[in-house]
Amino acid sequence: MALLQIAEPGQSEAPHQHKLAIGIDLGTTNSLVAAVRSGSADVLADQHGHRSVPSVVAYVSDVKTVVGLDAHTSDVDSKSVVRSAKRLMGKGANDLEGSWLADHYDFDVSSGPLPAFVTQAGNKTAIDVSAAILSTLKATAEQTLGGDLMGAVVTVPAYFDDAQRQATKDAATLAGLNVLRLINEPTAAAVAYGLDNEEEGIVAIYDLGGGTFDVSLLKMQRGIFEVLATAGDTSLGGDDIDNALVGWLMQQAGVDKLISEQARSDAKRYARLLKESLSDHDSVDVEFSVDGSPTFVGQISLDVYHAIITPLVARTLKPCRRVLRDADVDIDDVRAVVMVGGSTRIPLVREKVSEFFKMPVLTSINPDEVVAVGAAIQADMLAGNKTDNDLLLLDVTPLSLGLEIMGGMVEKVIPRNTTIPITRGQEFTTYKDGQSAMSLHVLQGERELVDDCRSLARFELKGFPAKVAGSARIQVLFQVDADGLLTVSALEKQSGVVASVDVRPSYGLNDGEIEHMLREAMDNAGDDMQRRLLQEQKVEASRVIEAINSALNADGSVHLSTDEYSSIQVLIEQLEAANQDDDRDIIKQAVANLERGSSEFVERRMNATVKRMMQGQGIDDIDKASLSRKEQTAD
């Protein structure tokens, strides 16, 4: 008797077969790959048993590339060993001018829109370097899981903008990966703990890595993760703690400066060992040497260590307060705090964060691996493998998105911290009579004026019918997908003319620049609003002047005496003069004077128009015309 296997339409003929999907934490210093096996997510080790891969690539030759630990010891020119390529993801040549990156790396900016690392195997962009790392992680996963991968979820920092996210996707595609989704690193951490503990409510993700700090608030309810707000300090991390310890060591040794690069590297490595030892001991013996000569022998106690790093730990609590304020959440509403990043192993960090949030912090998952674990869980769900907890991830936009409007102002269409994916439209109109085209300028930022925000893209909507100012109806649609990538389209409703642009800039903002923009917006909020109100009044004044001048040119001599005409002209000149000033009240008063002084002229023109429309028509004709309009409206 033969057995038939029957599958529902659209389902696999082998429903028991587990589809292979992975989660990748593509880090600045280290990268990891994880997968769900036997219902549990875990980081995958390579053939040497290493669970993390240093994000280092050595270009030995045109045909040989070494990734990870071996890249550190490769016998090649130091310029051919590329580290921390993630810092350049989505950046253009212009972003490097005057930046600290230009002093730390050897770049070639002449070969294309993206800067390239100069190696003996040729020029390599950050996308190329990241693709090499991702290829290594992919190979580890395929070897461990024993099959081809159907896709991957790759994590990115919460503050990555469109260009940086697109660069990450490009690197994954170059590595032969099918990207199921990009998700924010704090969101991935929440997924890991959300599944394990089945928490519901608001969760804080405290992520203190080697070079940056981020804190995010996520709302978890009925299987949905929603990022409420994010904040951070992008110039703070474990490296700063190491540097503070190096400073203390140098002070004890009486050393003013470490001259050689090797000495600086050795000092930081030694400080890191002290830091790790002080996580388990009350004091540690110290023998600190500079360039091989012992210069300080003694001890460092836990009290001294805490005094050194307490100001740094305290700095992380300021963004914690800010993120609560941004999300309009009371600290008592936070139900759990997830610790992410190797620096959260420091007991003082855990202690201070616990005190701030008034609860013990969650540390049961390795803080270095929690992001990769969460990405693997999400990848397993997106691959279609059945899970008991199917989670929908809803991230947020890190900065507001909008359009330039008259007067050099920004009209925000999608505010900062809006949940994505999102589609949001807004209707605009023309400013001048006879306008048949419109230029659209897409911007990103929190300030009120165009000059203070970042330009993302420009495009034009052409060929719609020319009408009087204000009568065209142009629907502008902003669409941000699940990966945080933006598409903007414009539609003139009557003619159906449409234009669109995918925002794919060749360069991006780094975390520090985004944080700087947010701080500037908060610091200048009051002044910005006053400047916007002034600009709005100036635009209104220009509109009134143009409308009155147009009417005067059309039939001013018909409806006005010479004195009346001259009187209105004087009021126009007064408004033009006021509009050159920066006193909003004076401009507003001049507008009111002109509108009042020209009101009789406007009334005469209106009466004349009505008279022309009624000329030659009887009462019955007017009734029929009215009835016809009502029927059209009903239709």
Secondary structure, 3 states (H helix, E strand, C coil): CCCCCCCCCCCCCCCCCCCCEEEEECCCCEEEEEEEECCEEEECCCCCCCCCEECEEEECCCCCEEECHHHHCCCCCHHHEEECHHHHCCCCHHHHCCCHHHHHCCEECCCCCCCEEEECCEEEEHHHHHHHHHHHHHHHHHHHHCCCCCEEEEEECCCCCHHHHHHHHHHHHHCCCCEEEEEEHHHHHHHHHHHHHCCCEEEEEEEECCCCEEEEEEEEECCEEEEEEEEEECCCCHHHHHHHHHHHHHHHHCCCCCCCHHHHHHHHHHHHHHHHHCCCCCEEEEEEEECCEEEEEEEEEHHHHHHHHHHHHHHHHHHHHHHHHHHCCCHHHEEEEEEECHHHHCHHHHHHHHHHHCCCCECCCCCCCHHHHHHHHHHHHHCCCCCCCCCEEEEECCCCEEEEECCCEEEEEECCCCEECEEEEEEECCCCCCEEEEEEEEEECCCCEHHHCEEEEEEEEEEEEEECCCCCCEEEEEEECCCCCEEEEEEECCCCCEEEEECCCCCCCCHHHHHHHHHHHHHCHHHHHHHHHHHHHHHHHHHHHHHHHHHHHHHHHHHCCHHHHHHHHHHHHHHHHHCCCCCHHHHHHHHHHHHHHCHHHHHHHHHHHHHHHHCCCCHHHHHHHHHHHHHHHHC
